[in-house]
Amino acid sequence: MAKNIHIEIDGDGVALVTLDVAGRSMNVFTPEFTRELQDVVAQLTSRADVVGAVITSGKESGFLAGADLLDFVHVHDLGLSAREAGDLVAMSADTLRALERCRKPVAAAINGLALGGGFELCLACHYRVLANDPKAVVGLPEVTVGLLPAGGGTQRLPRLIGIPKALPLLLTGRHVAAAEALQLGLVDAVLPAAEVVKAARRWVLAHPGWQPAWDRKGFIVPGGAGAMASHAMESFSIGLAKIRRDSQDRYPAPAAILSAVYEGTQLPLDLGLAIERGYFGQLLAGPVARNLMRTLFINRGAARKLARRPRDIEKHPVRRLGVLGAGMMGAGIAQVAAAAGIQVVLIDTSQAAVEAGKAKVAAGYARDVKAGRCTQEKVDERLARIHPTADYGDLRGCDFVVEAVFEERDVKAASFQRAREGLAALPEGFVMASNTSTLPVTGLAALWPQPAEFIGLHFFSPVERMPLVEVILGERTSPHALARALDLAAQLGKVPIVVNDSPGFYTSRIFCAYIDEGMAMLAEGVAPALIENAARQAGFATGPLAVTDEVSLDLQARVIKQATADGLPRKFLRQHAQPVVDAMLACGRLGRKSGGGFHDFAPGQPKRLWDGLAELFPRAGQQPDFSDVQHRLLYIQALESARCVEEKVVPEAADADLGAILALGYPSWTGGTLSFIETVGAAQFVAECERLADRYGERFRPSPWLRDRAATGRPFYPAPAPR
């Protein structure tokens, strides 16, 4: 008996095929689902009492979302060949082809989102009706996980709408809403959700014996295919150049998509499908797809679902949030909290300061209105939730407070004292959090009367755009405080990672390793343009000198000074970068906020490297290899991440990788810092670190712990079960 697909045949011989995968909130391709779909296609083809079919979904969550990435993520680790990897999708792809060629009309009544393999099923149908619903989107997002569509998407979509219109959808993977889907020709009709099945049924009855256009003699791809097509130069030659420029050859999927489309559309569909499968197998067997799937989708999804939350503590959403400090960070936290429906008390030492903070929030919301992301009515509701005040007594009634004042212990201590006095009595379940990026949470917790209910919440700037929040556990932080902090992160729509207390925690440690290495190279005489270009071509979001300008050099000086005053071990004192920081501060070059740092920031002009760098840091006559510069930047952060695992600062590899990519812009093709080590291979990584240590300094020297881990083959992620 079928568990996932149900068939009803009406009096006119139209089969209503309802997709409803058992035990899943969303329909996805599973092996059992595919076998049932194969049986359904066989019935549609062979049964004389069936004249055609309408395929729809029995779930409110959507139509069909494609493959479950958990079925694919371990392929690289299992050592499958490209052919073996391609064979994993053979049954589902062949079933879609059999559906398409059943010689009976088949219509898709798309009553919710249809993505990836789900939309490929729709493309294999002969007619598509999409619900006029904001949640009913279609698309082929496989490129975002380092793959290409393997159920015919690279072949049917260009044959349906033409190569120039298909390639942008395939290469971006973007979701397309109903009106645009109709305009592009992705669907044949858009109707209210209640009418899509009826409309699909009418089409089936009106088109007996239907077969797709590309199976008819004389079919030509709209707009042409191959080197002689009028669009060929733009689509393929210039298209490949753009892909290489944007991907720096780090992401193989876009080029594979381009090749599959170019080669496959010049051949009959069945040969094109074989070409598509070959390229898919190459991608699935490679490390980049594994990295992207594991970190940015599977692990990111688990973090959003609060995988680290203590399960035995009742959920307690924040209703009234206190935010101490109305500067850039405090205003940003208030902005996202009010947007999430939370009442916010925004406090600073003067009414003028908090009014300025609320004005920053209003300006942020105004940008949302201008971009069409929000209405003015919604903005007014959000602003009404923010209560700006200089009276700490207004904190009474808050069940959670986030301190976001200046990053100095004395300033934070004063803020805690005012909050304690203003609150009078601490409500039951109350939690105090500090938005700190470097100061040890255990030490800050000692300044609060209930250290067990104190936690670190490290937001990233700009708060409204940065997806990550680093949750830092002090030595005495209770499970209750952790649960409430994670609940707040979920309310704010943030991706939380959980780390233990340490100087710089996790993200600040590896961030400082990155910018300090850039400054160390500058001091050695490496050309600043070489440093920045090497970083960008390795896939970093921003070069180390540019990002230091954004966070400011005087902040770096204060962090170094605080670490020295706290008597931290030598490795935390950043001594190889301090001379550069001191030299820049002596020139009054603090970064963007002062109008110039390593770069000049002229109003209305793009930033450019400061000419004075050549005099301040004379260039060496012999410049290093481009790859050596990239290795220094990639390896120093990965090595520091491994140290954080060794020191138990980061208990989970997934959190380390998420933090590196989402907060710090570490190249996503790597899957994160620890995934980078696994991609390179631990033994090779250790050997390269030894070489870098011999040449550039002991900061690159791997520990005995890491050398032993590499020698014994212990991965950071659990090994997959054998096939």
Beta strands, then each sheet from edge to edge (+ up, - down):
strand 1: 5-9
strand 2: 14-19
strand 3: 52-57
strand 4: 106-110
strand 5: 114-115
strand 6: 127-131
strand 7: 138-139
strand 8: 189-191
strand 9: 320-324
strand 10: 343-347
strand 11: 386-389
strand 12: 400-403
strand 13: 431-434
strand 14: 454-459
strand 15: 468-473
strand 16: 495-500
strand 17: 599-600
strand 18: 608-609
sheet 1: 1+ 2- 3- 4- 6- 8-
sheet 2: 5+ 7+
sheet 3: 11+ 10+ 9+ 12+ 13+ 14+ 15- 16-
sheet 4: 17+ 18-
end
